């Protein structure tokens, strides 16, 4: 049992070290030799845990999927949220929740790997597109609920707005990864919320707690 625990700990160390180096250097540049040197093991020991470096990338995609490819908010929870909170507060809180997850260094590195590898690996591009679709689907359900309640413009195509919103949020994630939280970033985040509220035809009030029906 003790040997199994040591093996699991060593494997996790190799994986996390590789993720760190891949995030900084890219998948190809982070060699097995350099990974093993950083961990403090012989190169031959690497193959006790992974048959090849690609297995680590496979694991990155799997972990990203577990963290980000699930529906961000179950549809059944949207009506109670709409009933209890203003649109501005819902959008701001949702963005804060998503963005603050990127404060976790390991999660940031997963993102950074996929951002770089999306241009070389179809799986990375597919994972990011799938996450975008999930976010758009959740936003579409939220906007449709507001529409059912007469909060947004009746003729508005909420699905198209949701798709645009999801793409904008993804770009906001990229900005956050590039510059971390700053006054400039917070301004961009708030501007994004207010822009989409205006597109939906919702007047946000200061503090995000009150709103007006059109």
Residue, then its C-alpha position, 0 to 999 in steps of 0.5 A: x500500500x505504501x509503495x502504491x502511494x509513493x508511485x501515485x505521488x511520483x506520477x502526480x509530480x511528473x504530471x504537474x511538472x510536465x504541465x508547468x513546463x508545457x504551459x511555459x514552453x509548449x508541448x514539443x519544447x518540453x522534453x522528457x529529459x528536461x521534465x525528468x531533470x526538473x522532477x529529479x529522476x532518471x529519464x528511464x524512470x519516466x516510462x514507469x509512469x507514462x509510455x510516452x509524452x503524448x499520454x500527458x497531453x491526453x491527461x491534460x485534455x481529460x482533466x480540462x474536460x472534467x473541469x470545464x466541459x460540463x454544463x456551467x449551470x444546470x438549466x433547472x437552476x436558472x428560473x430560481x436564479x432569475x427570480x432572486x437576482x437582477x440580470x446584472x448581478x447574475x452576469x457579474x457573479x457568473x463571470x467572477x466565478x469562472x474567472x476566479x477559477x483561473x487563480x488556481x495555478x494548475x488550472x491556468x496552466x491547463x488553459x495555457x496549454x490548450x490555447x497554444x495547442x489548439x493551432x496544432x492539435x484538433x483535440x485542443x481546438x475541439x475542447x475549447x469549441x465545446x466549452x464555448x458551446x456549453x457556455x453559449x447554451x447556458x447563456x441562451x437558456x438564461x436569456x430565454x428565461x428573461x425573454x419569457x418573463x418579458x425582461x428583454x426585447x420580444x423580437x430579440x434572437x437570444x440564441x445569437x446573442x448568447x453565442x456572441x456572449x460566449x465568444x466574448x467571455x472566452x476572449x475575456x478569459x484570454x485577457x485574464x490569463x495574459x494580464x491577471x486581475x487589474x483595474x483595466x481588466x475589471x473595467x473590461x469585465x464590467x463593460x462586457x456585462x453592461x454591453x450585453x445588458x444593453x443588447x438585451x434591452x435591460x437597464x442595469x442599476x448601480x450595484x447590480x441589485x435593481x433593474x427595470x423592465x422594458 
